[in-house]
C-alpha cells in the first residue's frame, strides 16, 4: 500500500477531502522527522515507535576500487 492509497482510503472512510488528509499526513511525517532530528523518539501506542539508533564506526569495502573505507559512527532512524 502506498501513501496515495492510504490518503484515498482515509478520505473515503471519513468523508474529509483528500487534500486535507494529504496535508494532515504530510504534517505528521514532518513532525516525526523534526522530532527525530532533535534526538527524541516518537511513540504511537499500539502501533510502534520511531527511535534514533546509533551505528558504531566500522570498516566497509568499496567493491569497485577494492579499497577499505572507514565509516564513522552515525545515527539512523529506526522503527520498532
KAFENZI-V904066 format. One record per residue. RES is the residue in one small letter. SS is DSSP state (2 for helix, 1 for strand, 0 for the rest). PHI is phi in degrees with one decimal (999 if undefined). D_FIRST is the distance of its C-alpha to the first C-alpha in whole Angstrom. Layout:
BEGIN
res=RES ss=SS phi=PHI d_first=D_FIRST
res=RES ss=SS phi=PHI d_first=D_FIRST
END
This chain:
BEGIN
res=x ss=0 phi=999 d_first=0
res=x ss=0 phi=-99.9 d_first=4
res=x ss=2 phi=-59.6 d_first=7
res=x ss=2 phi=-60.8 d_first=8
res=x ss=2 phi=-64.7 d_first=6
res=x ss=2 phi=-64.4 d_first=7
res=x ss=2 phi=-61.0 d_first=10
res=x ss=2 phi=-63.1 d_first=11
res=x ss=2 phi=-65.8 d_first=11
res=x ss=2 phi=-64.4 d_first=13
res=x ss=2 phi=-63.0 d_first=15
res=x ss=2 phi=-64.7 d_first=16
res=x ss=2 phi=-70.9 d_first=16
res=x ss=2 phi=-92.4 d_first=19
res=x ss=0 phi=82.1 d_first=20
res=x ss=0 phi=-79.6 d_first=20
res=x ss=0 phi=-57.0 d_first=20
res=x ss=2 phi=-58.7 d_first=16
res=x ss=2 phi=-64.3 d_first=19
res=x ss=2 phi=-69.9 d_first=20
res=x ss=2 phi=-64.8 d_first=16
res=x ss=2 phi=-59.9 d_first=15
res=x ss=2 phi=-61.0 d_first=19
res=x ss=2 phi=-63.7 d_first=18
res=x ss=2 phi=-66.6 d_first=15
res=x ss=2 phi=-62.5 d_first=16
res=x ss=2 phi=-64.4 d_first=20
res=x ss=2 phi=-60.2 d_first=18
res=x ss=2 phi=-61.4 d_first=17
res=x ss=2 phi=-64.0 d_first=20
res=x ss=2 phi=-66.3 d_first=22
res=x ss=2 phi=-62.8 d_first=20
res=x ss=2 phi=-59.9 d_first=21
res=x ss=2 phi=-63.2 d_first=25
res=x ss=2 phi=-65.2 d_first=25
res=x ss=2 phi=-65.6 d_first=24
res=x ss=2 phi=-63.9 d_first=26
res=x ss=0 phi=-80.3 d_first=29
res=x ss=0 phi=94.1 d_first=29
res=x ss=0 phi=-95.4 d_first=28
res=x ss=0 phi=-102.9 d_first=25
res=x ss=1 phi=-122.3 d_first=22
res=x ss=1 phi=-114.7 d_first=22
res=x ss=1 phi=-114.3 d_first=20
res=x ss=0 phi=-57.1 d_first=22
res=x ss=0 phi=82.8 d_first=20
res=x ss=0 phi=-124.4 d_first=17
res=x ss=1 phi=164.6 d_first=18
res=x ss=1 phi=-132.8 d_first=20
res=x ss=1 phi=-100.4 d_first=20
res=x ss=1 phi=-131.6 d_first=23
res=x ss=1 phi=-97.4 d_first=25
res=x ss=1 phi=-114.8 d_first=26
res=x ss=1 phi=-89.2 d_first=29
res=x ss=1 phi=-104.6 d_first=30
res=x ss=0 phi=-70.3 d_first=33
res=x ss=0 phi=-62.8 d_first=35
res=x ss=1 phi=-152.1 d_first=35
res=x ss=1 phi=-107.9 d_first=36
res=x ss=1 phi=-113.1 d_first=34
res=x ss=1 phi=-123.1 d_first=35
res=x ss=1 phi=-83.2 d_first=35
res=x ss=0 phi=-66.3 d_first=34
res=x ss=0 phi=-67.6 d_first=36
res=x ss=0 phi=-87.2 d_first=39
res=x ss=0 phi=53.4 d_first=39
res=x ss=1 phi=-126.1 d_first=40
res=x ss=1 phi=-92.1 d_first=39
res=x ss=1 phi=-126.9 d_first=37
res=x ss=1 phi=-86.1 d_first=37
res=x ss=1 phi=-103.6 d_first=34
res=x ss=0 phi=-68.4 d_first=35
res=x ss=0 phi=-61.2 d_first=33
res=x ss=1 phi=-156.0 d_first=30
res=x ss=1 phi=-112.2 d_first=28
res=x ss=1 phi=-133.0 d_first=24
res=x ss=1 phi=-73.6 d_first=21
res=x ss=1 phi=-141.8 d_first=20
res=x ss=1 phi=-109.2 d_first=18
res=x ss=0 phi=-112.7 d_first=19
END
